[in-house]
């Protein structure tokens, strides 16, 4: 395992102007780099409003190829400032074929590869099946200059299988770029509290079960009927939150984590040692009737 790594992330609100969002994001990335960040993660679909809150064919015009202008633009920043980056993009793969995709750029500006979101939600305010085909990259681990990282995207965060497989592939950190919030039509303080706590707890549980650091990066602000709840955080392999952002404000932290401690956590609670891979077959069934 590596030593200390400085993680930066961008939790921000977005506007309708895509160019303005990209410009603001660049400014925040440069500030994070000046503060010593080595790996920087952006929130899900960072360059636009969360267009999936309605089904609108016009929104397909927001998609872009990978590699393309966005990856080229941020690759030059990564190369100049010696930082690795995770970009969450609306990928135009082919005519009529689109994905919700994370592109990972290394500190030398090279595009290490992509991960396409595997689990696609379809809920009120989150009509992602209208836009995105399920990912077909499989789970991915990217060996950046600073650490081997896995990337999963938003709805993926609720599925322990995704985190487990990514960890077993050698990820030292799992990043979850996200766009999740409360339905403004369901103004219920207790329900809101439970939803946020569930979101935080499930990702902390992935850290614990796999002995791995987790970084969750959400957006803030109100868009249509959704109030995005921010609360981005970094936790260690015991699930202890090292840094948590506010629910209603932008935040651009640099958080140092010590990957050399991963062996201590995994030796203390040796879940990987005690896994019974011989009797997990039923998990491959949709339901065990």
Secondary structure, 3 states (H helix, E strand, C coil): CCCEEEEEEEECCCCCCHHHHHHHHHHHHHHHHHCCCCEEEECCCCCCCCHHHCCCHHHHHHCECCCCHHHHHHHHHHHHHCCEEEEEEEEEEECCEEEEEEEEECCCCCEEEEEECCCCCEECCEEHHHCCCCCCCCCCEEECCCCEEEEEEHHHHHCHHHHHHHHHCCCCEEEEECCCEEECCCCCHHHHHHHHHHHHHHHHHHHHHHCCEEEEECCEEEECCEEEECCCEEECCCCCEEEECCCCCCECCEEEEEHHHHHHHHHHCCCCCCCCHHHCHHHHCCCCC
